[in-house]
Amino acid sequence: MTDTGRSTRGETPSPVDLPGGGARAGLGWAAGSILIASLFLLLTNAQALDGWAAEQEPSETMIRVSDATAGWLDATERMGAAGPRAWMHGVWKRMQAARFAGQAAAGE
């Protein structure tokens, strides 16, 4: 029950009584989480953004975008923000190359 003594169950699909704000508060929380995750990925995974730009059809706009993403990648590498991704990529590549005893190397 809310402070007014009225249940919010009829107003939202939630099976529990929600405090004032209801669905709006949930949307704000979700939007904030998405924003934080996006900023984190922008800072630590510039390699993916640069790779995406390089794969697009060439045009004047995409040339500018590709230049911008390459600059952002260089900046994150200088700041050291690309380090965790580079480390994880190295671990993944070593695991990918691992073979059982007597197993032939994988062909590329």
Buried (B, 14 or more C-beta within 10 A) or exposed (E): EBEEEEEBEEEEEEEEEBEEEBEEEEEEEEEEEEEEEEEEEBBBBBBBBBEEBEEEEEEEEBEEBBEEBBEBBEEBBEEEBBEEBEEEEEEEEEEEEEEEEEEEEEEE
